[in-house]
Amino acid sequence: MVLEMAEIAVKEGMEAEFEAGVAKAAPLFRRAKGCRSMALRRCVEAPARYRLFVEWETLEDHTVAFRASPDFQEWRNLVAHCFASPPAVEHWAPAVEGF
């Protein structure tokens, strides 16, 4: 399992539109090859900053299969106009599991 973590800065005043776009995009992730889950979190101290967490079976399910799909283009069409800057995306592998 690989966890994609994207830090997304949204243009001020576009938070509600961004969240609505992410909600509309949920089915795109749900049907993506290897996607286990997707969650969006909003920063309490900086409300225009978000983190998107997506669990993938493999790195390639995200970087190759999803990014090359029409669903990725639809995802970007739904939310990219809200970005204040390009998202910073990293991929994480399990190291220690707690509870």
C-alpha positions in Angstrom: 0.0 0.0 0.0 1.2 3.5 -0.9 -0.3 6.7 0.6 -0.4 9.7 -1.6 -0.3 12.9 0.3 -0.9 16.1 -1.6 -0.7 19.5 0.0 -3.0 21.9 -1.8 -3.2 25.6 -1.3 -6.5 27.0 -2.5 -7.2 30.6 -3.5 -8.8 32.5 -0.6 -12.5 32.6 -1.0 -12.6 29.4 -3.1 -12.6 26.9 -0.3 -16.3 25.9 -0.6 -16.0 25.5 -4.4 -12.8 23.4 -4.0 -14.5 21.1 -1.4 -17.5 20.7 -3.7 -15.2 19.8 -6.6 -13.5 17.2 -4.4 -16.8 15.7 -3.4 -17.9 15.5 -7.1 -14.5 13.8 -7.8 -15.0 11.1 -5.2 -16.5 8.6 -7.7 -13.5 9.1 -10.0 -11.2 7.9 -7.3 -13.6 5.2 -6.2 -13.4 3.5 -9.6 -9.7 4.1 -10.2 -7.5 1.0 -10.4 -5.9 0.3 -7.1 -7.5 3.1 -5.2 -8.5 2.0 -1.6 -9.6 5.3 -0.1 -9.6 9.1 -0.4 -9.9 11.7 2.2 -9.6 15.5 2.3 -8.5 17.4 5.4 -8.6 21.2 5.9 -6.0 23.0 8.1 -7.6 24.6 11.2 -5.0 27.3 11.4 -4.8 28.1 7.7 -8.3 27.3 6.2 -7.2 27.7 2.6 -4.6 24.9 3.0 -5.7 21.2 2.5 -4.2 17.8 2.5 -5.5 15.1 0.2 -4.8 11.5 1.3 -5.3 8.7 -1.2 -4.4 5.1 -0.5 -3.3 3.2 -3.6 -2.4 -0.5 -4.0 0.8 0.4 -5.8 2.7 3.6 -6.7 2.0 2.9 -10.4 -1.8 2.8 -9.8 -1.5 6.5 -9.1 1.5 7.7 -11.1 0.8 5.7 -14.3 -2.8 4.3 -14.4 -4.7 7.2 -12.8 -2.7 10.1 -14.1 -3.0 8.8 -17.7 -6.7 8.3 -17.4 -9.6 10.6 -18.5 -10.7 10.5 -14.9 -7.5 12.4 -13.9 -8.3 15.0 -16.4 -11.8 15.3 -15.0 -10.4 15.6 -11.5 -8.2 18.4 -12.6 -11.1 20.1 -14.4 -13.2 20.0 -11.2 -10.5 21.5 -8.9 -7.5 23.0 -10.6 -9.0 26.4 -11.1 -9.1 26.7 -7.2 -5.3 26.0 -6.8 -3.3 29.0 -5.5 -0.1 27.0 -6.6 0.6 23.5 -7.9 0.0 20.8 -5.3 3.0 19.3 -3.6 2.6 15.5 -3.9 4.5 12.8 -2.1 4.1 9.1 -1.7 4.5 7.3 1.6 5.0 3.6 2.5 4.1 2.0 5.9 6.9 2.0 8.4 5.3 1.3 11.8 1.6 0.6 12.4 0.1 1.8 15.7 -3.6 1.0 16.4 
